[in-house]
């Protein structure tokens, strides 16, 4: 029995020694290019959809998508009457 315990201990010790050679850090690169779309943004106004309570939520999703495109600037619908 003591020989079995010794073999297990030796195996665990060998595994720990092998793990010492495995790098624990990872490397990654991220590059983000932002080029001049902010100066050419066009104002856009999206009114809430009427007739359905979910219309306001749908309009918010559309507004957020268009704003994230970087090509359009959000404007209020009342400013364009």
N, C-alpha and C positions, 0 to 999 in steps of 0.2 A: 504494500500500500504506500509506503513512503517513497518508493521508486516512482509510482504513478504521480504523486504530488510533485516530486522533483521534476519529472518530465513536463508537467503542466506549467510549473513555475519557469522552467527553462524556455518553453515555447512562448509564454507571455513576455518574458524578458527579451527574447529575440524579436518579437513583434514590436515592442516598444523601441528597440534599437533601430529597426527598419523604419519606423515612423519618424525618427529623428531626421532622416534624410529626405522626407517628403516636405516640400515647401508648403507652408501654411497660409501664405498670402497669395492673392490672385492679382493680376494686373489687367487693367482695361483702359482703353482710351475713348474719350468722347470729344467730338469736335462739333461745334455749333456755329454755322455761318449765318450771320444776320446782315442783310444788305439792303439798305435804302428803301424798303417798302413803306416805312412810316411816313416819309415825306410825301408820298403819293396816295395816301388813303383818301377815299371818297366817303362823304357822309351818307349814311343810309338809315332810314327810319322804318321799322317793322311794327305795324299796329297789331294789337291783340286781336285774335280771331274771335268773332262774336257768335253767339248762339250756343256755345258749349262751355261749360266751366273749365274744361281742359284747354280751351283756346289760349288762355294766358300762358300756360305752361309750354304749349307747343311753340308759341311765339318767342318765349325766352330761350328755348333750345335753338331756334333758328338764329336769333340775335347773337347768341354765344358762338355758334358755328361760324357765322359771317365775321364776327370780330376776331376770332382766332385765326382766320385765314390771313390776316395781316394786310389785306387789300382794302378793307372797308373800316370806317370809323362809325361807331354807334351814335345815333342822334335820336332825340325824342320826336315822336310823331307830331306833337303840338307845335314844334318849332317850324314846321313846313306847311302850315295852313294858309 
